[in-house]
Amino acid sequence: LGRGKATVTSAIPLSEPIIHGLQERLRMATGKEIYLETRVDPSIVGGFVAQIGSTIYDGSVRTQLKKVREHLLKSEYR
């Protein structure tokens, strides 16, 4: 039908212009009209996590900090 549902989780509530911008970018990425459901989870610190079906786009600060931590731990033992 050319439609899809995305769930976007952010650390704070998103403004309408940001929601519309995300819908447009996700539409361009998927080629489908996107119905966007938003959620708030302060534990992601910043950025957002978008899920469309089984695909997850994780741009959260929490994940970036986790990657930095893992890199530092690996470097420590070299």
C-alpha positions as CSV (number, residue, x, y, z in Angstrom):
1,L,0.0,0.0,0.0
2,G,3.0,2.3,0.1
3,R,2.7,3.1,3.8
4,G,4.7,2.2,6.8
5,K,4.8,2.8,10.5
6,A,7.9,4.1,12.3
7,T,8.5,4.4,16.0
8,V,10.9,7.2,17.0
9,T,12.2,7.4,20.6
10,S,13.9,10.5,21.8
11,A,15.2,11.8,25.1
12,I,12.7,14.7,25.1
13,P,9.4,15.4,23.3
14,L,9.9,16.3,19.6
15,S,8.5,19.5,18.2
16,E,6.1,19.3,15.2
17,P,8.7,20.6,12.7
18,I,11.2,17.9,13.8
19,I,8.6,15.2,13.5
20,H,7.6,16.3,10.0
21,G,11.3,16.4,9.0
22,L,11.9,12.9,10.3
23,Q,8.8,11.7,8.5
24,E,10.1,13.2,5.3
25,R,13.6,11.7,5.7
26,L,12.2,8.3,6.5
27,R,9.8,8.5,3.5
28,M,12.8,9.2,1.3
29,A,14.8,6.3,2.9
30,T,11.9,3.8,2.5
31,G,9.9,5.1,-0.5
32,K,6.8,4.8,1.7
33,E,4.5,7.3,3.4
34,I,5.3,7.0,7.1
35,Y,3.0,7.1,10.1
36,L,5.2,8.2,12.9
37,E,4.7,7.2,16.5
38,T,6.8,9.1,19.0
39,R,8.1,7.9,22.4
40,V,10.2,9.6,25.1
41,D,13.0,7.8,26.9
42,P,15.4,10.0,28.8
43,S,17.9,7.2,29.1
44,I,19.0,7.6,25.5
45,V,20.5,11.0,26.6
46,G,20.0,12.7,23.2
47,G,19.5,12.0,19.5
48,F,16.9,9.5,18.6
49,V,16.2,5.8,17.7
50,A,13.9,5.1,14.8
51,Q,12.5,1.7,14.1
52,I,10.7,0.7,10.9
53,G,9.6,-2.9,11.0
54,S,12.8,-4.9,12.0
55,T,15.2,-2.1,10.9
56,I,16.6,0.1,13.6
57,Y,18.4,3.4,13.0
58,D,20.2,4.2,16.3
59,G,21.5,7.8,16.5
60,S,21.3,8.0,20.2
61,V,24.0,9.6,22.4
62,R,23.7,6.5,24.7
63,T,24.8,4.2,21.9
64,Q,27.6,6.6,20.8
65,L,28.9,6.7,24.4
66,K,28.8,3.0,24.6
67,K,30.9,2.7,21.4
68,V,33.5,5.2,22.8
69,R,33.6,3.2,26.1
70,E,34.2,-0.1,24.2
71,H,36.9,1.5,22.1
72,L,38.7,2.9,25.2
73,L,38.5,-0.4,27.0
74,K,40.0,-2.2,23.9
75,S,42.8,0.4,23.7
76,E,43.6,0.0,27.4
77,Y,44.6,-3.6,27.0
78,R,46.9,-3.2,24.0
